[in-house]
Amino acid sequence: MSDKELKTSIDGLSVGMYVTRLERPWLETPFPLQGVHIESEKDIAMLRRYTSYVYVDTARGPSPSHEFWITDHDQLQLQEREDLPIEVFKSKPDNEYTKLKKCFYEIKCSFEQEFRDAKEIQKKVNSSLKKILHDLQKGKSLDIELVKQGVEATVSSIIRNPSAFALLIQIEKSDEYIYSHALGTSVWCAQFGRHLGLDKNDINNLALGGMLLDIGKMKLPKALLYKKDALSPEECKLTQTHVEHSVQILAKSKSVDPSVLSMVATHHERANGIGYPQGLKNDSIPIFGRIGGIIDSYDAMTTQKPYSDIVYTPHEAIHELYQCRNTIFQEELIEQFIQTVGLYPTGSLVECNSGEVGIVLEVNDLKRLFPTLMVILDKDKLPVEEFKKINLSKQENFSLKVKKGLPYGAYGIKMEQLFL
């Protein structure tokens, strides 16, 4: 997304403009989780029903006339309108992520090509990660340069095409939670950074922080890390000390960026102050820490843990996060993360309105309810003779749609065996 966003009155819109944000979450409108390219006056009329002003990306379409630009003073006057509920007009200040936007990334490689390359990168990263964590358990120092090499290769892949690694971490999870969670969190951090338009150096730092969020757990008793029963209150309290251990480990390395250190130190803080270790609230939590908290929670929900058999599907985890907006997580960042991964994230098992079953391969940036699928079962839930790839956003009249998300293992499907 371009960093050239203009806040404009709804009256300033015209056909051809590209709307990136509204005054309310996309989920509360008929345009869920996507920007709007205005193609007709009907689009403007629909937007007018749900918002009084919008943000227009002038890099993707025409710019509104200057007289329609909105200042903070103008915003107060908008609240006097009576044709929309007052909640619609609550002014939200620009967030830190809007100031971080520096780049717009396009797909540079096909999914098929990047998937092959990403598999090789993943093998090397997993090998390095196991060595690093094993060394820490043995009391050795952190080889930060080895971690950075793996993270930077992963980020480069995600910048070229974000879908390949997103699918990989769903179908090739390690049997050991701590490895899967470290890589998964790093990948989603890179995905989020790419979506937010951070420059590559910032994405590298965000993904590095994601990889190292729980590195302090290597200082905890091994029996605690792999305990299969629910943790006692005392054990939960002991587990929370991993944050302090992580900071101590990273502080010994002079080449760790301060943003990474603060992210690791604050990723368990929560917007309403119920987090730990400091009980920070809202903007007192650094933005990388807020992002880390969201992604740490998302990946934890979708990854098998030693002490719990409950694993959320990506679709279920997205809904769970949305319920937490404006309570434990910042609403704007939750919405941006959902825009990153879509309602049915890559790797989701879904059923279409035709009865066919498929796996989400790629999320459509503009039409997130219409991803690209690989269909594996026909309408009678029988295996198809040959897997077929369908881009739902290019179907005539959008007749084929995702009906619902499915749990892992539905209809006996083992995704890890489909991509051998």
Buried (B, 14 or more C-beta within 10 A) or exposed (E): BBBEBBBBBBBBBBEEBBBBBBBBBBBBBEBBBBBBBBEEEEBBEBBBEBBBBBBBBBEBBBBBEEEBBBEEEEBEEBEEEEEBEEEBBEEEEEBBBBEBBEBEBEBEBEBEEBBEBBBEBBEEBBEBBBEBBEBBBEEEEBBBEBBBBBBBBBBBBBBBBBBBBBBBBBBBBBEBBBBBBBBBBBBBBBBBBBBBBBEBEBBBBBBBBBBBBBBBBBBBEEEBBEBEEEBEEEBEEBBEBBBEBBBEBBEEBEEBBEBBBBBBBBBBBBBEBEBBBBEBBEEEBBBBBBBBBBBBBBBBBBBBBEBEEEBBBBBBBBBEBBEBBEEBBBBBBBBBBBBBBBBBBBBBBBBBEEEBBBBBBBBBBEBBBBBBBBBBBBEEBEEBEEEEEBBBBEEEEEEBEBBEBBEBEBEEBEBEEEBE
